[in-house]
């Protein structure tokens, strides 16, 4: 197995974050926990979405960069 490129690594991580966020949202929607638990879950969902956005920005930056050694 070849070592993935940095942007491929980030794409894999982004996909995992997106999947985990969807699963957490599903749990949140079907949860009947107390207010404190709901707030913590909502905060975690926001954090995961922000992490996904940051990861996607890194992917975009790497995709737009010239290959190493060409500048």
PDB file as gemmi writes it, atoms N, CA and C in Angstrom:
CRYST1    1.000    1.000    1.000  90.00  90.00  90.00 P 1                      
ATOM      1  N   UNK A   1       0.841  -1.177   0.000  1.00  0.00           N  
ATOM      2  CA  UNK A   1       0.000   0.000   0.000  1.00  0.00           C  
ATOM      3  C   UNK A   1       0.889   1.244   0.000  1.00  0.00           C  
ATOM      4  N   UNK A   2       0.629   2.145  -0.930  1.00  0.00           N  
ATOM      5  CA  UNK A   2       1.443   3.354  -1.019  1.00  0.00           C  
ATOM      6  C   UNK A   2       0.990   4.377   0.024  1.00  0.00           C  
ATOM      7  N   UNK A   3       1.907   5.209   0.429  1.00  0.00           N  
ATOM      8  CA  UNK A   3       1.589   6.265   1.383  1.00  0.00           C  
ATOM      9  C   UNK A   3       0.763   7.329   0.671  1.00  0.00           C  
ATOM     10  N   UNK A   4      -0.389   7.691   1.232  1.00  0.00           N  
ATOM     11  CA  UNK A   4      -1.220   8.703   0.576  1.00  0.00           C  
ATOM     12  C   UNK A   4      -0.565  10.083   0.640  1.00  0.00           C  
ATOM     13  N   UNK A   5      -0.931  10.915  -0.309  1.00  0.00           N  
ATOM     14  CA  UNK A   5      -0.478  12.300  -0.312  1.00  0.00           C  
ATOM     15  C   UNK A   5      -1.147  13.047   0.841  1.00  0.00           C  
ATOM     16  N   UNK A   6      -0.581  14.177   1.262  1.00  0.00           N  
ATOM     17  CA  UNK A   6      -1.174  14.919   2.383  1.00  0.00           C  
ATOM     18  C   UNK A   6      -2.644  15.276   2.174  1.00  0.00           C  
ATOM     19  N   UNK A   7      -3.003  15.724   0.967  1.00  0.00           N  
ATOM     20  CA  UNK A   7      -4.408  16.073   0.747  1.00  0.00           C  
ATOM     21  C   UNK A   7      -5.305  14.837   0.781  1.00  0.00           C  
ATOM     22  N   UNK A   8      -4.790  13.684   0.375  1.00  0.00           N  
ATOM     23  CA  UNK A   8      -5.567  12.442   0.458  1.00  0.00           C  
ATOM     24  C   UNK A   8      -5.780  12.039   1.918  1.00  0.00           C  
ATOM     25  N   UNK A   9      -4.762  12.252   2.734  1.00  0.00           N  
ATOM     26  CA  UNK A   9      -4.905  11.970   4.168  1.00  0.00           C  
ATOM     27  C   UNK A   9      -5.993  12.846   4.773  1.00  0.00           C  
ATOM     28  N   UNK A  10      -5.947  14.135   4.436  1.00  0.00           N  
ATOM     29  CA  UNK A  10      -6.945  15.061   4.971  1.00  0.00           C  
ATOM     30  C   UNK A  10      -8.346  14.740   4.455  1.00  0.00           C  
ATOM     31  N   UNK A  11      -8.455  14.304   3.205  1.00  0.00           N  
ATOM     32  CA  UNK A  11      -9.762  13.922   2.664  1.00  0.00           C  
ATOM     33  C   UNK A  11     -10.342  12.739   3.431  1.00  0.00           C  
ATOM     34  N   UNK A  12      -9.504  11.787   3.793  1.00  0.00           N  
ATOM     35  CA  UNK A  12      -9.952  10.640   4.588  1.00  0.00           C  
ATOM     36  C   UNK A  12     -10.424  11.094   5.961  1.00  0.00           C  
ATOM     37  N   UNK A  13      -9.653  11.973   6.585  1.00  0.00           N  
ATOM     38  CA  UNK A  13     -10.030  12.496   7.899  1.00  0.00           C  
ATOM     39  C   UNK A  13     -11.329  13.290   7.797  1.00  0.00           C  
ATOM     40  N   UNK A  14     -11.469  14.107   6.756  1.00  0.00           N  
ATOM     41  CA  UNK A  14     -12.687  14.900   6.571  1.00  0.00           C  
ATOM     42  C   UNK A  14     -13.911  14.001   6.425  1.00  0.00           C  
ATOM     43  N   UNK A  15     -13.768  12.920   5.682  1.00  0.00           N  
ATOM     44  CA  UNK A  15     -14.882  11.983   5.513  1.00  0.00           C  
ATOM     45  C   UNK A  15     -15.267  11.347   6.846  1.00  0.00           C  
ATOM     46  N   UNK A  16     -14.277  10.994   7.647  1.00  0.00           N  
ATOM     47  CA  UNK A  16     -14.555  10.418   8.970  1.00  0.00           C  
ATOM     48  C   UNK A  16     -15.258  11.427   9.872  1.00  0.00           C  
ATOM     49  N   UNK A  17     -14.802  12.672   9.853  1.00  0.00           N  
ATOM     50  CA  UNK A  17     -15.427  13.714  10.673  1.00  0.00           C  
ATOM     51  C   UNK A  17     -16.873  13.917  10.242  1.00  0.00           C  
ATOM     52  N   UNK A  18     -17.107  13.984   8.936  1.00  0.00           N  
ATOM     53  CA  UNK A  18     -18.468  14.176   8.432  1.00  0.00           C  
ATOM     54  C   UNK A  18     -19.375  13.023   8.860  1.00  0.00           C  
ATOM     55  N   UNK A  19     -18.896  11.802   8.731  1.00  0.00           N  
ATOM     56  CA  UNK A  19     -19.690  10.633   9.127  1.00  0.00           C  
ATOM     57  C   UNK A  19     -19.993  10.656  10.625  1.00  0.00           C  
ATOM     58  N   UNK A  20     -18.982  10.960  11.429  1.00  0.00           N  
ATOM     59  CA  UNK A  20     -19.188  11.001  12.880  1.00  0.00           C  
ATOM     60  C   UNK A  20     -20.141  12.118  13.284  1.00  0.00           C  
ATOM     61  N   UNK A  21     -20.084  13.244  12.587  1.00  0.00           N  
ATOM     62  CA  UNK A  21     -20.995  14.349  12.877  1.00  0.00           C  
ATOM     63  C   UNK A  21     -22.434  13.950  12.587  1.00  0.00           C  
ATOM     64  N   UNK A  22     -22.654  13.284  11.466  1.00  0.00           N  
ATOM     65  CA  UNK A  22     -24.004  12.829  11.116  1.00  0.00           C  
ATOM     66  C   UNK A  22     -24.528  11.856  12.173  1.00  0.00           C  
ATOM     67  N   UNK A  23     -23.688  10.932  12.600  1.00  0.00           N  
ATOM     68  CA  UNK A  23     -24.114   9.973  13.626  1.00  0.00           C  
ATOM     69  C   UNK A  23     -24.433  10.682  14.940  1.00  0.00           C  
ATOM     70  N   UNK A  24     -23.618  11.650  15.322  1.00  0.00           N  
ATOM     71  CA  UNK A  24     -23.867  12.400  16.549  1.00  0.00           C  
ATOM     72  C   UNK A  24     -25.156  13.208  16.442  1.00  0.00           C  
ATOM     73  N   UNK A  25     -25.417  13.797  15.278  1.00  0.00           N  
ATOM     74  CA  UNK A  25     -26.667  14.531  15.075  1.00  0.00           C  
ATOM     75  C   UNK A  25     -27.870  13.603  15.209  1.00  0.00           C  
ATOM     76  N   UNK A  26     -27.760  12.393  14.691  1.00  0.00           N  
ATOM     77  CA  UNK A  26     -28.838  11.410  14.803  1.00  0.00           C  
ATOM     78  C   UNK A  26     -29.098  11.066  16.267  1.00  0.00           C  
ATOM     79  N   UNK A  27     -28.040  10.837  17.020  1.00  0.00           N  
ATOM     80  CA  UNK A  27     -28.180  10.555  18.455  1.00  0.00           C  
ATOM     81  C   UNK A  27     -28.830  11.742  19.153  1.00  0.00           C  
ATOM     82  N   UNK A  28     -28.388  12.944  18.815  1.00  0.00           N  
ATOM     83  CA  UNK A  28     -28.924  14.165  19.430  1.00  0.00           C  
ATOM     84  C   UNK A  28     -30.426  14.295  19.173  1.00  0.00           C  
ATOM     85  N   UNK A  29     -30.847  14.037  17.928  1.00  0.00           N  
ATOM     86  CA  UNK A  29     -32.264  14.164  17.569  1.00  0.00           C  
ATOM     87  C   UNK A  29     -33.135  13.162  18.313  1.00  0.00           C  
ATOM     88  N   UNK A  30     -32.606  11.988  18.592  1.00  0.00           N  
ATOM     89  CA  UNK A  30     -33.394  10.928  19.217  1.00  0.00           C  
ATOM     90  C   UNK A  30     -33.127  10.795  20.711  1.00  0.00           C  
ATOM     91  N   UNK A  31     -32.395  11.735  21.245  1.00  0.00           N  
ATOM     92  CA  UNK A  31     -32.058  11.697  22.666  1.00  0.00           C  
ATOM     93  C   UNK A  31     -33.100  12.463  23.469  1.00  0.00           C  
ATOM     94  N   UNK A  32     -33.405  11.944  24.623  1.00  0.00           N  
ATOM     95  CA  UNK A  32     -34.327  12.652  25.520  1.00  0.00           C  
ATOM     96  C   UNK A  32     -33.607  12.954  26.830  1.00  0.00           C  
ATOM     97  N   UNK A  33     -32.351  13.356  26.698  1.00  0.00           N  
ATOM     98  CA  UNK A  33     -31.533  13.641  27.873  1.00  0.00           C  
ATOM     99  C   UNK A  33     -31.878  15.014  28.441  1.00  0.00           C  
ATOM    100  N   UNK A  34     -31.243  15.336  29.546  1.00  0.00           N  
ATOM    101  CA  UNK A  34     -31.479  16.626  30.180  1.00  0.00           C  
ATOM    102  C   UNK A  34     -30.822  17.753  29.380  1.00  0.00           C  
ATOM    103  N   UNK A  35     -31.145  18.970  29.775  1.00  0.00           N  
ATOM    104  CA  UNK A  35     -30.679  20.161  29.066  1.00  0.00           C  
ATOM    105  C   UNK A  35     -29.151  20.223  28.999  1.00  0.00           C  
ATOM    106  N   UNK A  36     -28.481  19.893  30.078  1.00  0.00           N  
ATOM    107  CA  UNK A  36     -27.014  19.964  30.118  1.00  0.00           C  
ATOM    108  C   UNK A  36     -26.387  19.013  29.100  1.00  0.00           C  
ATOM    109  N   UNK A  37     -26.927  17.813  28.999  1.00  0.00           N  
ATOM    110  CA  UNK A  37     -26.416  16.845  28.026  1.00  0.00           C  
ATOM    111  C   UNK A  37     -26.691  17.318  26.609  1.00  0.00           C  
ATOM    112  N   UNK A  38     -27.897  17.838  26.373  1.00  0.00           N  
ATOM    113  CA  UNK A  38     -28.237  18.361  25.049  1.00  0.00           C  
ATOM    114  C   UNK A  38     -27.288  19.484  24.639  1.00  0.00           C  
ATOM    115  N   UNK A  39     -26.989  20.383  25.559  1.00  0.00           N  
ATOM    116  CA  UNK A  39     -26.078  21.497  25.268  1.00  0.00           C  
ATOM    117  C   UNK A  39     -24.675  20.987  24.947  1.00  0.00           C  
ATOM    118  N   UNK A  40     -24.220  20.005  25.701  1.00  0.00           N  
ATOM    119  CA  UNK A  40     -22.888  19.443  25.458  1.00  0.00           C  
ATOM    120  C   UNK A  40     -22.828  18.777  24.086  1.00  0.00           C  
ATOM    121  N   UNK A  41     -23.867  18.046  23.729  1.00  0.00           N  
ATOM    122  CA  UNK A  41     -23.895  17.383  22.423  1.00  0.00           C  
ATOM    123  C   UNK A  41     -23.948  18.414  21.299  1.00  0.00           C  
ATOM    124  N   UNK A  42     -24.753  19.456  21.470  1.00  0.00           N  
ATOM    125  CA  UNK A  42     -24.842  20.504  20.453  1.00  0.00           C  
ATOM    126  C   UNK A  42     -23.493  21.198  20.277  1.00  0.00           C  
ATOM    127  N   UNK A  43     -22.807  21.438  21.377  1.00  0.00           N  
ATOM    128  CA  UNK A  43     -21.482  22.062  21.327  1.00  0.00           C  
ATOM    129  C   UNK A  43     -20.492  21.156  20.593  1.00  0.00           C  
ATOM    130  N   UNK A  44     -20.545  19.873  20.868  1.00  0.00           N  
ATOM    131  CA  UNK A  44     -19.662  18.916  20.199  1.00  0.00           C  
ATOM    132  C   UNK A  44     -19.948  18.868  18.700  1.00  0.00           C  
ATOM    133  N   UNK A  45     -21.210  18.910  18.322  1.00  0.00           N  
ATOM    134  CA  UNK A  45     -21.578  18.917  16.900  1.00  0.00           C  
ATOM    135  C   UNK A  45     -21.008  20.159  16.220  1.00  0.00           C  
ATOM    136  N   UNK A  46     -21.167  21.328  16.845  1.00  0.00           N  
ATOM    137  CA  UNK A  46     -20.613  22.566  16.278  1.00  0.00           C  
ATOM    138  C   UNK A  46     -19.096  22.471  16.135  1.00  0.00           C  
ATOM    139  N   UNK A  47     -18.451  21.917  17.147  1.00  0.00           N  
ATOM    140  CA  UNK A  47     -16.994  21.775  17.118  1.00  0.00           C  
ATOM    141  C   UNK A  47     -16.552  20.852  15.986  1.00  0.00           C  
ATOM    142  N   UNK A  48     -17.261  19.752  15.804  1.00  0.00           N  
ATOM    143  CA  UNK A  48     -16.908  18.815  14.734  1.00  0.00           C  
ATOM    144  C   UNK A  48     -17.108  19.463  13.365  1.00  0.00           C  
ATOM    145  N   UNK A  49     -18.176  20.255  13.213  1.00  0.00           N  
ATOM    146  CA  UNK A  49     -18.414  20.946  11.944  1.00  0.00           C  
ATOM    147  C   UNK A  49     -17.311  21.968  11.677  1.00  0.00           C  
ATOM    148  N   UNK A  50     -16.875  22.669  12.721  1.00  0.00           N  
ATOM    149  CA  UNK A  50     -15.777  23.636  12.562  1.00  0.00           C  
ATOM    150  C   UNK A  50     -14.486  22.909  12.185  1.00  0.00           C  
ATOM    151  N   UNK A  51     -14.228  21.776  12.814  1.00  0.00           N  
ATOM    152  CA  UNK A  51     -13.041  20.983  12.478  1.00  0.00           C  
ATOM    153  C   UNK A  51     -13.108  20.514  11.029  1.00  0.00           C  
ATOM    154  N   UNK A  52     -14.288  20.113  10.583  1.00  0.00           N  
ATOM    155  CA  UNK A  52     -14.466  19.692   9.194  1.00  0.00           C  
ATOM    156  C   UNK A  52     -14.206  20.860   8.247  1.00  0.00           C  
ATOM    157  N   UNK A  53     -14.731  22.038   8.574  1.00  0.00           N  
ATOM    158  CA  UNK A  53     -14.489  23.219   7.739  1.00  0.00           C  
ATOM    159  C   UNK A  53     -12.995  23.526   7.646  1.00  0.00           C  
ATOM    160  N   UNK A  54     -12.308  23.465   8.773  1.00  0.00           N  
ATOM    161  CA  UNK A  54     -10.865  23.719   8.795  1.00  0.00           C  
ATOM    162  C   UNK A  54     -10.122  22.692   7.952  1.00  0.00           C  
ATOM    163  N   UNK A  55     -10.492  21.433   8.087  1.00  0.00           N  
ATOM    164  CA  UNK A  55      -9.859  20.370   7.302  1.00  0.00           C  
ATOM    165  C   UNK A  55     -10.077  20.596   5.814  1.00  0.00           C  
ATOM    166  N   UNK A  56     -11.295  20.973   5.443  1.00  0.00           N  
ATOM    167  CA  UNK A  56     -11.586  21.237   4.030  1.00  0.00           C  
ATOM    168  C   UNK A  56     -10.789  22.431   3.504  1.00  0.00           C  
ATOM    169  N   UNK A  57     -10.558  23.432   4.342  1.00  0.00           N  
ATOM    170  CA  UNK A  57      -9.720  24.564   3.939  1.00  0.00           C  
ATOM    171  C   UNK A  57      -8.281  24.112   3.699  1.00  0.00           C  
ATOM    172  N   UNK A  58      -7.774  23.236   4.557  1.00  0.00           N  
ATOM    173  CA  UNK A  58      -6.425  22.691   4.362  1.00  0.00           C  
ATOM    174  C   UNK A  58      -6.344  21.901   3.059  1.00  0.00           C  
ATOM    175  N   UNK A  59      -7.371  21.112   2.787  1.00  0.00           N  
ATOM    176  CA  UNK A  59      -7.411  20.333   1.546  1.00  0.00           C  
ATOM    177  C   UNK A  59      -7.379  21.280   0.347  1.00  0.00           C  
ATOM    178  N   UNK A  60      -8.198  22.317   0.402  1.00  0.00           N  
ATOM    179  CA  UNK A  60      -8.253  23.293  -0.689  1.00  0.00           C  
ATOM    180  C   UNK A  60      -6.889  23.956  -0.880  1.00  0.00           C  
ATOM    181  N   UNK A  61      -6.265  24.337   0.215  1.00  0.00           N  
ATOM    182  CA  UNK A  61      -4.951  24.980   0.157  1.00  0.00           C  
ATOM    183  C   UNK A  61      -3.908  24.050  -0.459  1.00  0.00           C  
ATOM    184  N   UNK A  62      -3.904  22.797  -0.043  1.00  0.00           N  
ATOM    185  CA  UNK A  62      -2.951  21.831  -0.602  1.00  0.00           C  
ATOM    186  C   UNK A  62      -3.223  21.559  -2.080  1.00  0.00           C  
ATOM    187  N   UNK A  63      -4.499  21.530  -2.452  1.00  0.00           N  
ATOM    188  CA  UNK A  63      -4.868  21.251  -3.839  1.00  0.00           C  
ATOM    189  C   UNK A  63      -4.450  22.382  -4.769  1.00  0.00           C  
ATOM    190  N   UNK A  64      -4.452  23.610  -4.240  1.00  0.00           N  
ATOM    191  CA  UNK A  64      -4.115  24.775  -5.055  1.00  0.00           C  
ATOM    192  C   UNK A  64      -2.618  25.077  -5.055  1.00  0.00           C  
ATOM    193  N   UNK A  65      -1.863  24.441  -4.169  1.00  0.00           N  
ATOM    194  CA  UNK A  65      -0.423  24.684  -4.081  1.00  0.00           C  
ATOM    195  C   UNK A  65       0.303  23.986  -5.221  1.00  0.00           C  
ATOM    196  N   UNK A  66       1.365  24.623  -5.730  1.00  0.00           N  
ATOM    197  CA  UNK A  66       2.160  23.928  -6.750  1.00  0.00           C  
ATOM    198  C   UNK A  66       2.883  22.742  -6.121  1.00  0.00           C  
ATOM    199  N   UNK A  67       3.144  21.709  -6.885  1.00  0.00           N  
ATOM    200  CA  UNK A  67       3.868  20.549  -6.345  1.00  0.00           C  
ATOM    201  C   UNK A  67       5.215  20.969  -5.759  1.00  0.00           C  
ATOM    202  N   UNK A  68       5.645  20.271  -4.750  1.00  0.00           N  
ATOM    203  CA  UNK A  68       6.918  20.576  -4.087  1.00  0.00           C  
ATOM    204  C   UNK A  68       8.067  20.552  -5.087  1.00  0.00           C  
ATOM    205  N   UNK A  69       8.947  21.525  -4.972  1.00  0.00           N  
ATOM    206  CA  UNK A  69      10.120  21.588  -5.829  1.00  0.00           C  
ATOM    207  C   UNK A  69       9.894  22.250  -7.177  1.00  0.00           C  
ATOM    208  N   UNK A  70       8.677  22.771  -7.417  1.00  0.00           N  
ATOM    209  CA  UNK A  70       8.401  23.390  -8.717  1.00  0.00           C  
ATOM    210  C   UNK A  70       8.373  24.904  -8.653  1.00  0.00           C  
ATOM    211  N   UNK A  71       8.593  25.498  -7.481  1.00  0.00           N  
ATOM    212  CA  UNK A  71       8.599  26.957  -7.395  1.00  0.00           C  
ATOM    213  C   UNK A  71       9.901  27.480  -7.046  1.00  0.00           C  
TER     214      UNK A  71                                                      
END                                                                             
